[in-house]
């Protein structure tokens, strides 16, 4: 008799923007819901403000956290956090395999903020990340910026053509996208990819 593979429970969120009270609530939710992994899709800080108490609550609950930079923080800030907390990892230029799920991503956006990059660079980072996990049956892509042509553009924030192209070419099962606060909690399907626009609305799902 074939044993059913245990699913991985994930809490995804973005755009915390230095809100310590919000982080405490998120850490409690992660504990109460017994999630296996927390994914933060950028903008942990507000213009590189202090990161004090923004990761500690998750570490206290012994939760593994995956980060990407948004348009409010540099990679130096993200790297410092990964060096400070053993269970914190980042996806920029890396891929992570968790319970046979390939997770890859790209931070920043290509339009606004002190930390932005070219849209083509976002695609290159996603392509490198996908290359390492392309043969796995399940894949999650994480971006700070929203995909072009998605429902998130109702906000007036233009989406990334690079992210849209990556969905088409790499076919992740799930895309976790942040940046557009107003789109938090919205979901849609682009091709075969389920797009979770998380914003400041924490989303819990299993895969």
Secondary structure per residue as TSV (DSSP state, phi and psi in degrees):
chain	resnum	aa	ss	phi	psi
A	1	X	-	360.0	129.7
A	2	X	-	-76.4	130.2
A	3	X	-	-82.5	130.4
A	4	X	-	-69.0	131.7
A	5	X	-	-69.3	131.5
A	6	X	-	-67.0	133.8
A	7	X	-	-83.6	155.6
A	8	X	-	-99.6	128.7
A	9	X	E	-98.7	125.6
A	10	X	E	-126.0	137.0
A	11	X	E	-105.6	120.5
A	12	X	E	-116.1	139.7
A	13	X	E	-158.1	165.9
A	14	X	-	-151.8	-179.2
A	15	X	-	54.7	47.9
A	16	X	-	-71.1	-35.3
A	17	X	T	51.2	46.2
A	18	X	T	74.3	11.9
A	19	X	-	-83.0	97.6
A	20	X	H	-64.2	-39.3
A	21	X	H	-64.6	-38.0
A	22	X	H	-62.5	-41.8
A	23	X	H	-63.0	-42.1
A	24	X	H	-59.2	-41.6
A	25	X	H	-66.6	-39.4
A	26	X	H	-64.7	-42.9
A	27	X	H	-63.4	-40.2
A	28	X	H	-64.7	-41.3
A	29	X	H	-63.2	-42.5
A	30	X	H	-60.6	-38.9
A	31	X	H	-70.7	-50.1
A	32	X	H	-62.4	-35.6
A	33	X	T	-88.4	-3.4
A	34	X	T	54.4	49.3
A	35	X	-	-77.0	152.8
A	36	X	S	-87.9	-22.5
A	37	X	E	-156.9	142.4
A	38	X	E	-114.1	130.3
A	39	X	E	-117.6	123.8
A	40	X	E	-111.5	113.5
A	41	X	E	-91.2	52.8
A	42	X	S	91.2	164.9
A	43	X	-	57.4	50.7
A	44	X	-	-65.7	-37.2
A	45	X	S	-106.9	177.2
A	46	X	S	-115.9	103.2
A	47	X	T	50.2	50.2
A	48	X	T	64.1	27.0
A	49	X	-	-67.4	176.3
A	50	X	-	-54.7	141.1
A	51	X	-	-95.7	7.9
A	52	X	T	-58.0	131.2
A	53	X	T	67.0	15.8
A	54	X	T	-95.6	-20.5
A	55	X	S	-119.2	-29.9
A	56	X	H	-48.8	-45.1
A	57	X	H	-59.3	-35.4
A	58	X	H	-69.6	-42.0
A	59	X	H	-61.8	-39.2
A	60	X	H	-60.4	-34.2
A	61	X	T	-89.6	7.1
A	62	X	T	60.8	38.3
A	63	X	-	-97.7	136.9
A	64	X	-	-78.7	133.1
A	65	X	E	-125.6	135.9
A	66	X	E	-114.6	132.6
A	67	X	E	-122.5	152.7
A	68	X	E	-131.9	155.3
A	69	X	-	-74.5	148.1
A	70	X	-	-100.0	-151.6
A	71	X	S	-96.4	13.0
A	72	X	S	-113.7	-3.9
A	73	X	S	-143.5	154.7
A	74	X	-	-89.7	167.4
A	75	X	H	-67.3	-28.0
A	76	X	H	-59.7	-42.3
A	77	X	H	-63.5	-44.5
A	78	X	H	-64.3	-43.5
A	79	X	H	-62.9	-40.3
A	80	X	H	-59.1	-39.0
A	81	X	H	-67.8	-40.0
A	82	X	H	-69.1	-27.4
A	83	X	H	-79.8	-24.7
A	84	X	H	-82.6	-38.0
A	85	X	-	-116.6	118.8
A	86	X	T	-59.5	-31.1
A	87	X	T	-95.4	12.3
A	88	X	E	-104.4	129.8
A	89	X	E	-132.1	157.6
A	90	X	E	-121.5	158.5
A	91	X	-	-101.5	-11.3
A	92	X	B	-63.6	113.7
A	93	X	T	73.7	9.8
A	94	X	-	-132.7	166.7
A	95	X	E	-128.6	152.7
A	96	X	E	-128.3	137.2
A	97	X	E	-108.5	121.8
A	98	X	E	-127.7	114.5
A	99	X	T	51.2	46.3
A	100	X	T	66.7	18.9
A	101	X	E	-107.1	126.1
A	102	X	E	-87.2	124.9
A	103	X	E	-119.7	123.9
A	104	X	E	-140.3	163.1
A	105	X	E	-173.1	-179.4
A	106	X	E	-149.9	133.2
A	107	X	-	-92.3	-167.5
A	108	X	S	64.6	-179.8
A	109	X	B	-137.0	178.3
A	110	X	S	-111.8	13.9
A	111	X	S	-123.8	-57.4
A	112	X	S	-127.3	169.4
A	113	X	S	96.2	158.4
A	114	X	S	-67.9	-20.7
A	115	X	S	-122.4	85.9
A	116	X	B	-125.5	170.3
A	117	X	-	-148.1	172.1
A	118	X	-	-70.1	143.8
A	119	X	H	-58.6	-38.0
A	120	X	H	-63.9	-33.1
A	121	X	H	-67.9	-37.2
A	122	X	H	-59.1	-44.2
A	123	X	H	-63.0	-42.4
A	124	X	H	-60.9	-41.3
A	125	X	H	-65.1	-43.0
A	126	X	H	-64.4	-39.1
A	127	X	H	-63.8	-43.2
A	128	X	H	-64.4	-40.8
A	129	X	H	-65.4	-42.5
A	130	X	H	-64.9	-34.2
A	131	X	H	-56.6	-35.0
A	132	X	H	-78.6	-18.5
A	133	X	H	-125.7	10.8
A	134	X	T	-61.9	-23.6
A	135	X	T	-92.4	-1.7
A	136	X	S	-77.5	152.0
A	137	X	S	-73.0	-29.0
A	138	X	E	-123.8	134.3
A	139	X	E	-138.3	140.9
A	140	X	E	-121.1	128.5
A	141	X	E	-107.1	138.4
A	142	X	E	-125.1	125.2
A	143	X	E	-134.1	151.1
A	144	X	S	-78.3	-45.9
A	145	X	S	-78.3	152.3
A	146	X	-	-84.5	153.5
A	147	X	B	-77.9	145.2
A	148	X	T	-61.9	143.6
A	149	X	T	76.7	7.2
A	150	X	S	-90.6	167.9
A	151	X	G	-64.3	-17.9
A	152	X	G	-63.7	-20.0
A	153	X	G	-73.3	-4.5
A	154	X	G	-59.2	-23.8
A	155	X	G	-73.7	-14.2
A	156	X	S	94.2	-5.7
A	157	X	-	-87.1	115.4
A	158	X	-	-66.7	136.3
A	159	X	-	-85.9	171.0
A	160	X	B	-90.2	126.0
A	161	X	H	-67.8	-30.0
A	162	X	H	-64.5	-42.3
A	163	X	H	-67.3	-41.2
A	164	X	H	-60.4	-43.4
A	165	X	H	-63.7	-39.5
A	166	X	H	-65.0	-37.8
A	167	X	H	-59.4	-46.3
A	168	X	H	-64.9	-42.5
A	169	X	H	-84.3	-36.8
A	170	X	H	-100.2	-16.2
A	171	X	-	49.4	55.3
A	172	X	-	-66.9	151.1
A	173	X	S	-65.9	-38.5
A	174	X	E	-137.3	137.9
A	175	X	E	-112.8	127.3
A	176	X	E	-103.0	120.8
A	177	X	E	-129.3	141.3
A	178	X	-	-118.0	-140.2
A	179	X	S	77.2	-49.6
A	180	X	-	-93.0	99.1
A	181	X	G	-57.5	-40.9
A	182	X	G	-66.2	-19.6
A	183	X	G	-90.2	-1.5
A	184	X	T	-54.3	126.8
A	185	X	T	96.2	-10.5
A	186	X	E	-81.3	148.0
A	187	X	E	-134.5	151.4
A	188	X	E	-156.8	175.0
A	189	X	E	-123.1	127.1
A	190	X	E	-117.9	110.4
A	191	X	T	64.8	-126.5
A	192	X	T	-100.3	5.3
A	193	X	E	-93.8	127.8
A	194	X	E	-83.1	122.8
A	195	X	E	-103.2	120.1
A	196	X	E	-104.8	108.8
A	197	X	E	-87.2	100.6
A	198	X	-	-87.3	-45.1
A	199	X	T	51.0	-138.2
A	200	X	T	-93.6	15.9
A	201	X	S	-104.2	98.0
A	202	X	-	-57.9	132.3
A	203	X	E	-118.5	127.8
A	204	X	E	-110.2	131.0
A	205	X	E	-146.4	164.6
A	206	X	E	-120.2	145.3
A	207	X	-	-143.1	360.0
